[in-house]
Amino acid sequence: MTDWLILIGIVAVLFFLDLVVMRSRGGVMSTRGAMVATVFWIGIAFVFGGFVFLNLGAEAGKTYISGYLIEKSLSLDNVFVFLLVMSAFTIPIEQQHRLLTFGIIGALALRAVFIVVGAAALSAFGWISIPFAAILIWTGVKLWQHRHDHDEETKLVEKIYDRLPITQNHSGKLWVKENGKKLLTPAGGALIGIILVDVLFAVDSVPAILAVTTDVYIVWAANAFALLGLRPLFFVVAILVERFYYLKTALAFLLIFIGIKLGLQEVVGKLDPLISLAVIASILLTGMVASLIHEKKKTGHW
């Protein structure tokens, strides 16, 4: 119970700090500020990993780091889709901060529910790992098929526009009254899009980390620290989006690997956390290096 109180207290304080810093900057960050903040949040996550190592043991520490790397890489794609949704709804940059806050709170809440339910289901019914594995492999294949396009995100925005009454009033409110009717503003439409994205990513990310461990404390900690740096990461992605050319390719391989690992778990047993960590880190590092090489060939500089 004490470990949970410490974790929740740390996350609450850090989330408040993140919110205060962003408000003091008017919801906007410079390129340098966003990169420094992103490195800071990653460093904080690894410091907490040291706390896990010292208090819960080496295996718990390795599974936390593996889980954090999975969730951080998936959160990068999450933020990328947030950016596409806000761009599609032409949300002014000064209004994006509030929608990001809603998106992060929604992601934390949804993943907390999915984690508790998913972990309980896996503990009670081991066979559930098979459909979880199938979801991950199917998602990985779909991600591979659409690794260089944004068709799925475009369809999501089009469906929201088609099915909901949306005005072009960029007042900053979520809805307005026009001619006696309540209409969503673009900000309100974007928020619905972000909530749907949160649900979709929770369905993907929770089985992915539960494939590493069913320890609810480790799973939620990895999710919380991966989501804490989402605001500055949003601005980093907005600035460097073209350089992440192989992001979806790496994530596709990552999800397929985790799905296969989870599917075989009931047959051959759990993979050593150190091997999982090495494979996960290798996939992500390969994606980053390949993206840098692609950028070098395309522009002539790093």
C-alpha positions in Angstrom: 0.0 0.0 0.0 2.9 2.4 0.8 4.4 1.8 -2.6 1.1 2.7 -4.3 0.8 5.9 -2.2 4.3 6.9 -3.1 3.7 6.2 -6.8 0.4 8.1 -7.0 1.9 11.0 -5.0 4.9 11.3 -7.3 2.8 11.1 -10.5 0.3 13.7 -9.1 3.1 16.2 -8.2 4.9 15.7 -11.5 1.7 16.0 -13.5 0.9 19.3 -11.6 4.5 20.5 -12.3 4.1 19.7 -16.0 0.7 21.5 -16.1 2.1 24.6 -14.3 5.1 24.9 -16.6 3.0 24.6 -19.7 0.5 27.3 -18.5 3.4 29.6 -17.7 4.5 29.3 -21.3 1.0 30.0 -22.7 0.6 26.3 -23.7 3.5 26.7 -26.3 7.1 25.4 -26.1 10.1 26.3 -28.1 12.0 23.5 -30.0 14.8 23.6 -27.5 12.5 23.8 -24.5 10.4 20.8 -25.7 13.5 18.7 -26.3 15.0 19.5 -22.9 11.7 18.8 -21.2 11.4 15.5 -23.0 14.8 14.4 -21.9 14.0 15.5 -18.4 10.8 13.4 -18.3 12.6 10.4 -19.7 15.3 10.9 -17.0 12.7 11.0 -14.3 11.2 7.8 -15.5 14.6 6.0 -15.3 15.2 7.5 -11.9 11.9 5.9 -10.8 13.2 2.7 -12.4 16.2 2.9 -10.0 13.7 3.1 -7.1 11.9 0.0 -8.4 15.3 -1.9 -8.7 16.2 -1.0 -5.1 12.8 -1.7 -3.5 11.3 -4.5 -5.6 14.3 -6.3 -7.0 16.2 -6.6 -10.2 13.5 -8.6 -12.1 10.9 -6.0 -11.3 13.3 -3.2 -12.4 14.0 -4.9 -15.7 10.3 -5.5 -16.4 9.5 -1.9 -15.5 12.1 -0.6 -18.0 10.8 -3.0 -20.7 7.3 -1.8 -20.0 8.3 1.8 -20.0 10.1 1.5 -23.4 7.0 -0.2 -24.9 4.6 2.5 -23.5 6.9 5.4 -24.4 7.3 4.2 -28.0 3.5 3.7 -28.3 2.9 7.1 -26.7 5.0 8.6 -29.4 2.6 7.2 -32.0 -0.3 8.3 -29.8 1.0 11.9 -29.8 1.6 11.7 -33.6 -2.1 10.9 -34.1 -3.1 13.7 -31.6 -1.2 16.0 -33.9 -2.9 14.8 -37.0 -6.4 15.1 -35.4 -5.7 18.7 -34.2 -4.3 19.6 -37.6 -7.3 18.2 -39.3 -9.6 20.2 -37.1 -7.3 23.3 -37.6 -7.0 23.9 -33.9 -4.9 27.0 -33.1 -1.7 26.3 -31.3 -2.8 28.3 -28.2 -5.8 26.0 -27.8 -3.9 22.7 -28.2 -2.5 22.6 -24.6 -6.0 22.2 -23.0 -6.9 19.4 -25.4 -3.6 17.7 -24.7 -4.4 17.8 -20.9 -7.8 16.2 -21.5 -6.1 13.6 -23.7 -3.5 12.7 -21.1 -6.1 12.5 -18.2 -8.3 10.3 -20.4 -5.4 8.1 -21.4 -4.4 7.6 -17.7 -7.9 6.8 -16.6 -8.7 4.5 -19.5 -5.5 2.6 -19.1 -5.9 2.2 -15.4 -9.3 0.5 -16.0 -7.9 -1.7 -18.8 -4.9 -2.6 -16.7 -6.9 -3.8 -13.7 -9.4 -5.7 -15.9 -6.8 -7.2 -18.2 -4.4 -8.3 -15.4 -7.3 -9.9 -13.4 -8.5 -11.7 -16.6 -5.0 -13.0 -17.4 -4.5 -14.2 -13.8 -7.9 -15.9 -13.7 -8.0 -17.3 -17.3 -4.5 -18.0 -18.8 -6.1 -18.7 -22.2 -7.0 -15.0 -22.6 -3.4 -14.4 -23.5 -4.2 -16.0 -26.9 -6.8 -13.4 -28.0 -4.6 -10.6 -26.5 -1.7 -11.9 -28.6 -3.9 -12.0 -31.7 -4.9 -8.3 -31.1 -1.3 -7.3 -30.9 -0.2 -9.2 -34.0 -3.2 -8.0 -36.0 -2.5 -4.4 -34.8 1.2 -4.8 -35.8 0.2 -6.1 -39.3 -2.2 -3.2 -39.8 0.4 -0.7 -38.6 2.9 -2.2 -41.1 0.3 -1.9 -43.9 -0.2 1.8 -43.2 3.3 2.6 -42.0 3.8 5.5 -44.5 0.3 6.9 -44.8 -2.4 8.4 -42.5 -5.5 6.8 -44.0 -6.8 5.5 -40.7 -6.5 8.9 -39.0 -8.1 10.6 -41.9 -11.1 8.2 -41.9 -11.5 8.9 -38.1 -11.8 12.6 -38.6 -14.1 12.2 -41.6 -16.5 10.1 -39.6 -16.6 12.6 -36.8 -17.4 15.4 -39.3 -20.0 13.3 -41.0 -21.9 12.1 -37.9 -21.7 15.1 -35.6 -22.9 18.7 -36.0 -19.7 20.8 -36.0 -19.5 24.5 -36.6 -16.3 26.4 -37.7 -16.4 28.7 -34.6 -12.9 28.7 -33.3 -13.9 30.4 -30.0 -12.0 27.9 -27.9 -15.1 26.5 -26.3 -16.1 22.9 -26.8 -19.6 23.7 -28.1 -21.6 26.8 -28.9 -25.3 27.7 -29.5 -26.1 28.9 -33.0 -29.7 29.5 -34.3 -31.0 27.8 -31.2 -29.0 24.6 -31.8 -26.0 23.3 -29.8 -23.1 22.6 -32.1 -19.6 21.3 -31.4 -16.7 23.6 -32.2 -13.6 22.2 -34.0 -12.1 22.0 -30.5 -15.0 19.8 -29.3 -14.7 17.6 -32.4 -11.0 17.3 -31.9 -11.6 16.3 -28.2 -13.9 13.5 -29.3 -11.2 12.4 -31.8 -8.6 12.4 -29.0 -10.9 10.4 -26.7 -11.4 7.8 -29.4 -7.7 7.7 -30.0 -7.1 7.1 -26.3 -9.5 4.2 -26.3 -7.9 2.6 -29.4 -4.4 3.1 -28.0 -5.4 1.7 -24.6 -6.7 -1.5 -26.4 -3.2 -1.8 -28.0 -0.9 -0.7 -25.3 -2.3 -2.5 -22.3 -2.1 -6.0 -23.8 1.4 -5.1 -24.9 2.7 -4.3 -21.5 0.7 -7.1 -19.9 2.7 -9.4 -22.1 5.8 -8.3 -20.1 4.2 -8.5 -16.7 0.8 -8.7 -15.0 2.0 -6.8 -11.9 -0.5 -4.0 -11.8 1.9 -1.7 -10.0 4.7 -2.1 -12.6 2.2 -1.8 -15.5 0.5 1.4 -14.2 3.8 3.0 -13.2 5.3 2.4 -16.7 2.1 3.8 -18.3 2.0 6.8 -16.0 5.7 7.8 -16.6 5.3 7.2 -20.3 2.3 9.6 -20.4 3.8 12.3 -18.1 6.0 13.7 -20.8 3.4 13.8 -23.5 3.0 17.6 -23.6 6.6 18.4 -24.6 6.8 15.3 -26.7 3.8 16.7 -28.7 5.9 19.7 -29.7 9.0 17.5 -30.5 6.8 15.4 -32.8 5.3 18.5 -34.4 8.8 19.8 -35.1 10.5 16.5 -36.1 7.5 14.6 -37.6 9.2 14.0 -41.0 12.3 12.6 -39.3 10.3 9.7 -37.7 10.0 8.0 -41.1 10.4 4.5 -39.7 8.5 5.0 -36.4 5.4 3.0 -37.5 7.6 0.3 -39.0 9.5 -0.2 -35.7 6.2 -0.1 -33.7 4.7 -2.8 -36.1 7.7 -5.1 -35.4 7.5 -4.3 -31.7 3.8 -5.2 -31.4 4.2 -8.4 -33.5 7.2 -9.5 -31.4 5.2 -8.9 -28.1 2.2 -10.7 -29.6 4.2 -13.8 -30.5 5.9 -13.7 -27.1 2.5 -13.5 -25.3 1.0 -16.2 -27.5 3.9 -18.6 -26.8 4.0 -17.8 -23.1 1.6 -20.6 -22.2 3.6 -23.1 -24.2 7.2 -22.4 -23.6 7.0 -20.2 -20.5 7.9 -16.6 -19.9 10.9 -15.1 -21.7 13.7 -13.8 -19.5 13.0 -10.0 -18.8 16.6 -9.2 -19.9 16.0 -10.9 -23.3 12.7 -9.0 -23.7 14.4 -5.7 -22.8 17.2 -6.4 -25.3 14.9 -7.2 -28.2 12.6 -4.2 -27.4 15.5 -1.8 -27.2 17.0 -3.2 -30.4 13.8 -2.8 -32.4 13.4 0.8 -31.3 17.1 1.7 -31.8 17.0 0.2 -35.3 13.9 2.3 -36.1 15.6 5.5 -34.9 18.9 4.8 -36.7 17.0 3.9 -40.0 15.0 7.1 -39.7 18.2 9.1 -39.3 19.8 7.4 -42.3 16.7 8.1 -44.3 16.8 11.8 -43.3 20.5 12.0 -44.2 19.9 10.6 -47.7 16.8 12.8 -48.2 18.3 16.2 -47.0 22.0 15.7 -47.0 22.3 16.4 -43.2 21.3 14.9 -39.9 
